[in-house]
Amino acid sequence: MNAKLKEMDLTTFMLHYCYTCKDAHQCDTERKCMDCFEAKRAELEKKQAADPTTKQLLTYYAL
């Protein structure tokens, strides 16, 4: 398990990803859950990189 995943609160992760996941029943082992969490985290980081936040845009415009 990587360091970023360890820092995340497991309960929050499960509420955000497992509770709303239609395939949650397939995660029958801890390893499968961790792999899913990692995939979701990577997907979220990729989306955030492609979609800048208001703060990032304002900083860019101020330059």
QUIGITA-V454320 format. One record per residue. N is the residue number from 1. SS is DSSP state (~ for helix, > for strand, _ for the rest). NEAR is the number of other ideal C-beta (glycine too) atoms within 10 Angstrom. Layout:
BEGIN
n=N ss=SS near=NEAR
n=N ss=SS near=NEAR
END
This chain:
BEGIN
n=1 ss=_ near=11
n=2 ss=_ near=9
n=3 ss=~ near=6
n=4 ss=~ near=11
n=5 ss=~ near=13
n=6 ss=~ near=8
n=7 ss=~ near=7
n=8 ss=_ near=12
n=9 ss=_ near=9
n=10 ss=~ near=12
n=11 ss=~ near=8
n=12 ss=~ near=9
n=13 ss=~ near=17
n=14 ss=~ near=15
n=15 ss=~ near=11
n=16 ss=~ near=15
n=17 ss=~ near=18
n=18 ss=~ near=15
n=19 ss=_ near=8
n=20 ss=_ near=8
n=21 ss=_ near=14
n=22 ss=_ near=6
n=23 ss=_ near=8
n=24 ss=~ near=14
n=25 ss=~ near=7
n=26 ss=~ near=11
n=27 ss=_ near=18
n=28 ss=_ near=9
n=29 ss=_ near=9
n=30 ss=~ near=9
n=31 ss=~ near=10
n=32 ss=~ near=11
n=33 ss=~ near=18
n=34 ss=~ near=16
n=35 ss=~ near=13
n=36 ss=~ near=18
n=37 ss=~ near=20
n=38 ss=~ near=14
n=39 ss=~ near=11
n=40 ss=~ near=15
n=41 ss=~ near=16
n=42 ss=~ near=11
n=43 ss=~ near=10
n=44 ss=~ near=12
n=45 ss=~ near=11
n=46 ss=~ near=10
n=47 ss=~ near=9
n=48 ss=~ near=11
n=49 ss=~ near=8
n=50 ss=~ near=7
n=51 ss=_ near=8
n=52 ss=_ near=12
n=53 ss=_ near=9
n=54 ss=~ near=7
n=55 ss=~ near=8
n=56 ss=~ near=11
n=57 ss=~ near=10
n=58 ss=~ near=10
n=59 ss=~ near=11
n=60 ss=~ near=9
n=61 ss=~ near=7
n=62 ss=~ near=6
n=63 ss=_ near=4
END
